[in-house]
């Protein structure tokens, strides 16, 4: 549906461009912004990434420690299993399965929390970037600014201007 919507908008834009007279077409300014580059290069995006790393580093370390402990316990069980009595082997095996299930649950929760926070942070960066894109477009009198395209002539790319404005506004 999203793809269809983009195609419809692209069709409308191209239709409007083709209807414009030659004199008006010369005045029509189109710009392009690469949001992936903004997420990689803008100071605000880098700050958001650093904030996320700091926020989740403790939980990630705990999760890694838990995984390493589980691996060590599993390896120890594999070595000792042949010499253990049946009841003890079954009990330890059940304990390892329970620990693994708990580890998987915690890892899944961690990933869900991380993805949710990353989405929140990137949304804030995108909102700020969109405001800057609008300011640049108004200041330089662009009629249309696209954020996604299959191909764009580099002369229409205003990403550097947006990143520069974002970085300047972030300080």
Phi, psi and omega in degrees: 000318180297318179297317180297317180298317178298319180296321178297314180297320178297320178297318179297315180298313180296322177296316178296321178296320182288333180281338182294144179288167182299318181294319180289325181296328179292330180274347183284119182250130180242138177233164180224140178234129179266102184293330177298317177296322179298316179295332180273324193251337184288142180301320180296323178291319178295321178295321178296319179296317178297318179299317179295317179299317179294319183294324187252000184296320181296313179295323179294319178296317178299319180294318177296318177298318179297318178296318179295320177297318179296319179296316179298315179296322179293317178296319178297318178297318180299321179290319187270344186306317182297334183263352182278147173296154185306313183296319180292320179297315180296319180296314180292324178295317178297319179298317178295320178297317178296317178297318179296318179299317179295318178298314180298320179296314180296321179295319179295315178299317178301312182296319178296315178297316179298314180297320179296314180293321178298319178297317178300312182296316180293328177295319178296318178297317181296319178298316178295318179297320179296322176297318180293320178301316179298318179297314179297316181298318179291319181294323183257010174058049173278140177271333183210134174233123180259148176252342178222138178202154177288317178217143175217136176291129183305337180292343179265356183282117179251018182301317180300319179297319181293315179298317179298317179293319178298314181294323178293323180283339183280340185279000000 
